[in-house]
Amino acid sequence: MTEKNVCCIGELLIDMYCTDVDVALKDGDNFKKMAGGAPANVAATIARLGGSASFAGKVGKDSFGDFLIETLEQYDVNTNMISRDEALPTTIAFVSLTADGERDFQFNRGADKNLTMADLSEDQILQSNVIHFGSATALLEGETRNTYLKWMDKASETGIYISFDPNFRQDLWNKNEEEFVRLSKEAISRANFVKVSHEELELITNKKDVSEGVAELHRLGADLVTVTMGKEGSFLSNGKEQEIVPSIEVKAIDATGAGDAFIGAVLYKFANSEIDMGDFSQLKEVVRFANKVGAVVCTKIGSLTALPTMEEVK
């Protein structure tokens, strides 16, 4: 692949983290506003490493929308395809951690669900040689879901490399896992590269064995699969060869955003290096690099704020 832009499509939202210790949301008084959204994190990772990345999504025509766009611009992400919704506010997620370690979560969905085909510049997206579809909220009910799957079809028809991360969040699906699995399988059938966690692999394929689960993703249509497995490393498969690529040992402080950083690092390499996608040894080097980027993120607090430069990774 020659050097080109990576376009990330999906949600951009406000995370309001309760900074009070061991409290339910109803008892929280202090909150910290942070930029959130898995595909936005992926775009920021690529740009932070020195690549070219654009983000396509929708926020409200409000102060939170201004904040999110300005934040991505600070990371040198192209924000030309962020639309502003006149009627719906910017999506906000409120999160606190209770004494038993569980999350108390409230999701106020707004503009991110209303991304239409008309909101996106076909010419600009088609100039990218990689399009990343980062899920989390994108597969929930709303116009964005239709736009998402239509664009996966369009990218497939035009031969653009498609990346997909289902990014399952239990809080968002609320016992509707069957719908999540159905939609994820639709997306996987359209994707070239699929990144899942070990838990997501088992949920989607109903197989506990990693090799068996990955084989099912290949059967669905994925060419290349990585399964992130924390400190154990990442399982890599191209359908013919497979191997666990070990991670580096770090003192982890906060794993927030590490998975997004991992996939951002993979796509950075795909877009900015002459990678022979049929050469398993080259693919292992890409995953080894991505493991390192994800590990560095774990040594800092936050998601965007923890993203390393290429110098830091080296």
C-alpha positions in Angstrom: 0.0 0.0 0.0 1.2 3.5 -0.8 1.0 6.3 1.7 -2.6 7.6 1.9 -5.2 8.7 4.3 -7.0 6.4 6.7 -10.7 7.4 7.2 -12.3 6.5 10.5 -16.1 6.4 10.6 -18.2 6.2 13.8 -18.9 7.9 17.0 -17.4 11.0 18.6 -18.9 11.8 22.0 -18.3 13.3 25.4 -17.3 11.0 28.3 -18.2 12.6 31.6 -16.1 10.7 34.2 -17.1 11.0 37.9 -14.0 11.9 39.8 -15.6 11.1 43.1 -14.4 7.7 44.5 -16.7 4.7 44.9 -20.0 6.4 44.2 -23.0 5.8 42.1 -23.9 8.4 39.5 -26.8 9.7 41.5 -24.3 10.5 44.4 -21.6 12.0 42.2 -20.8 15.7 42.4 -17.6 16.1 40.4 -17.2 15.2 36.7 -14.4 15.5 34.2 -15.2 16.1 30.6 -13.2 14.1 28.1 -13.3 13.4 24.3 -14.5 9.9 23.6 -15.4 7.5 20.8 -13.4 4.5 19.7 -13.0 5.4 15.9 -12.0 8.9 16.9 -9.3 7.5 19.2 -8.1 5.3 16.2 -7.8 8.4 14.0 -5.9 10.3 16.7 -3.5 7.4 17.1 -2.7 7.4 13.4 -2.1 11.1 13.3 -0.1 11.1 16.5 2.2 8.5 15.0 2.8 10.8 12.0 0.2 9.4 9.5 -2.7 11.0 7.8 -6.2 10.4 9.3 -9.6 11.8 8.8 -12.7 11.3 10.9 -16.4 11.1 9.8 -19.2 11.3 12.3 -21.8 13.6 13.7 -22.0 15.9 16.8 -24.5 18.5 17.9 -24.3 22.1 17.0 -23.4 23.0 20.6 -20.4 23.7 22.8 -19.6 20.0 23.3 -19.5 19.6 19.6 -17.1 22.5 19.3 -14.9 20.9 22.0 -14.7 17.5 20.3 -13.8 19.0 16.9 -11.2 21.2 18.4 -9.7 18.3 20.3 -9.3 16.2 17.2 -7.8 19.1 15.3 -5.2 19.4 18.1 -4.2 15.9 17.2 -3.9 16.8 13.5 -7.0 14.7 12.5 -8.9 16.0 9.5 -12.3 17.0 10.7 -13.9 18.1 7.4 -16.4 15.3 7.5 -17.7 15.9 11.0 -21.3 17.0 10.5 -23.3 19.2 13.0 -26.9 18.2 13.8 -29.3 21.1 14.1 -31.8 19.2 16.2 -29.9 16.7 18.4 -27.3 17.5 21.0 -23.8 15.9 21.2 -23.9 12.4 22.6 -22.8 12.2 26.3 -21.9 9.1 28.4 -21.7 9.5 32.2 -19.6 7.0 34.0 -18.7 6.4 37.7 -17.0 3.5 39.5 -18.7 2.0 42.5 -17.1 0.4 45.5 -17.4 -3.1 44.1 -15.5 -2.1 41.0 -18.7 -2.0 38.8 -19.4 0.8 36.4 -22.5 3.0 36.9 -23.3 4.1 33.4 -25.8 6.4 31.8 -25.8 7.0 28.0 -27.6 10.1 26.6 -27.5 9.4 22.9 -27.8 12.3 20.5 -26.3 13.4 17.2 -24.0 10.5 16.7 -27.0 8.2 15.8 -28.0 10.5 12.9 -25.2 10.3 10.4 -26.6 10.0 6.9 -25.1 9.2 3.5 -25.7 12.8 2.6 -23.5 14.0 5.5 -20.4 12.3 4.0 -18.2 13.4 1.1 -17.9 10.4 -1.2 -15.0 11.9 -3.1 -13.0 12.5 0.1 -13.7 9.0 1.6 -12.8 7.3 -1.7 -9.4 9.0 -1.7 -8.5 6.9 1.4 -7.0 3.5 0.9 -8.1 2.3 4.3 -11.5 2.9 5.9 -11.9 1.9 9.5 -15.4 1.2 10.9 -15.2 1.4 14.7 -18.4 0.3 16.3 -19.5 0.7 19.9 -22.5 3.0 19.2 -22.5 2.8 15.4 -24.5 -0.5 15.2 -27.1 0.7 17.7 -30.5 1.7 16.3 -30.4 4.9 14.2 -29.6 6.3 10.8 -25.9 5.8 11.4 -26.3 2.0 11.3 -27.7 2.2 7.8 -25.0 4.6 6.7 -22.3 2.4 8.2 -23.3 -0.8 6.4 -24.0 1.1 3.1 -20.5 2.6 3.2 -19.0 -0.8 4.0 -20.6 -2.1 0.8 -19.5 0.9 -1.2 -15.9 0.5 0.0 -15.9 -3.2 -0.8 -17.2 -2.5 -4.3 -14.4 0.0 -4.9 -11.7 -2.2 -3.5 -10.8 0.0 -0.6 -9.3 -1.9 2.4 -11.9 -2.3 5.1 -11.1 -2.5 8.8 -13.7 -3.3 11.5 -13.7 -3.3 15.3 -17.0 -4.4 16.9 -16.0 -2.7 20.2 -18.7 -4.3 22.3 -20.0 -2.4 25.3 -22.3 -4.3 27.6 -23.8 -1.1 29.0 -25.0 -0.1 25.5 -26.7 -3.4 24.4 -28.5 -4.2 27.6 -29.3 -7.9 27.1 -29.6 -7.4 23.3 -26.4 -9.3 22.6 -28.1 -11.3 19.8 -28.7 -8.2 17.8 -25.1 -7.1 18.3 -23.8 -10.5 17.2 -26.0 -10.5 14.1 -24.9 -7.0 13.0 -21.3 -7.7 13.8 -21.4 -10.7 11.6 -22.8 -8.6 8.8 -19.9 -6.2 9.2 -17.3 -8.9 9.4 -18.5 -10.4 6.2 -17.6 -7.1 4.5 -14.3 -6.5 6.2 -10.7 -7.3 5.2 -9.2 -6.8 8.7 -11.0 -7.5 11.9 -9.8 -6.8 15.4 -11.6 -8.3 18.4 -10.9 -8.8 22.0 -10.9 -12.4 23.4 -14.3 -11.7 25.0 -15.8 -10.3 21.8 -14.5 -13.3 19.9 -16.3 -15.7 22.2 -19.5 -13.6 22.1 -19.6 -13.4 18.3 -18.6 -17.0 17.5 -19.8 -18.8 20.6 -16.4 -20.6 20.7 -14.1 -20.6 23.7 -11.1 -21.8 21.7 -9.3 -18.8 20.1 -8.3 -20.8 17.0 -11.8 -22.1 16.4 -13.3 -18.6 16.9 -10.9 -17.0 14.5 -11.6 -19.7 11.9 -15.2 -18.7 12.2 -14.4 -15.1 11.5 -12.4 -16.1 8.4 -15.4 -18.3 7.3 -17.6 -15.2 7.6 -15.3 -13.3 5.2 -12.4 -11.7 7.2 -9.0 -11.9 5.5 -6.9 -10.9 8.5 -7.8 -11.2 12.2 -6.2 -10.1 15.4 -7.4 -11.0 18.8 -6.1 -8.7 21.6 -5.4 -10.8 24.7 -3.9 -8.2 27.2 -0.5 -9.0 28.6 -0.4 -12.3 26.7 -0.1 -10.4 23.4 -2.2 -10.6 20.3 -3.3 -13.6 18.3 -2.7 -13.1 14.6 -4.2 -15.1 11.7 -4.4 -14.7 8.0 -6.4 -17.9 7.5 -3.3 -20.0 6.6 -0.9 -19.2 9.4 -1.5 -18.1 13.0 0.6 -17.1 16.0 0.4 -15.3 19.3 2.6 -12.2 19.0 3.8 -11.3 22.5 3.4 -7.9 24.0 6.0 -6.0 26.0 6.0 -6.0 29.8 5.0 -2.6 31.3 3.7 -1.3 34.6 0.0 -0.7 33.5 -1.8 2.3 35.1 -4.8 2.7 32.9 -5.8 0.5 29.9 -8.4 3.0 28.6 -8.0 3.3 24.8 -5.3 0.7 24.5 -7.4 -1.4 22.0 -8.1 1.7 19.9 -4.4 2.6 20.0 -3.5 -1.0 18.9 -5.8 -0.8 15.8 -4.6 2.7 15.0 -1.0 1.5 15.0 -1.9 -1.4 12.7 -3.7 0.9 10.3 -0.9 3.4 10.4 1.5 0.7 9.3 -0.9 -0.5 6.6 -1.2 3.0 5.1 2.4 4.1 5.5 4.5 1.1 4.8 4.9 -1.2 1.8 3.3 -4.2 3.6 2.9 -7.4 1.6 -0.4 -8.6 3.0 0.5 -12.2 2.0 3.8 -12.1 4.0 3.0 -13.4 7.5 6.4 -12.4 8.9 5.7 -8.7 7.9 2.2 -8.9 9.4 3.8 -10.1 12.7 6.1 -7.1 12.7 3.1 -4.8 12.3 1.3 -6.5 15.2 4.5 -6.4 17.3 4.6 -2.6 16.7 0.9 -2.2 17.6 1.4 -4.2 20.8 4.1 -1.8 21.8 1.9 1.2 21.1 -1.0 -0.3 23.1 1.4 -1.1 25.9 2.7 2.5 26.1 -0.9 3.8 26.3 -1.4 1.6 29.4 1.4 3.3 31.2 -0.5 6.7 31.2 -3.9 7.9 32.3 -6.6 8.6 29.7 -7.1 7.6 26.1 -6.1 10.5 23.8 -3.8 12.0 26.4 -1.9 8.7 26.6 -1.2 8.4 22.9 2.5 8.2 22.1 4.5 9.8 19.3 6.7 7.6 17.1 9.7 8.8 19.0 8.2 7.6 22.3 7.4 4.2 20.8 10.9 3.8 19.5 
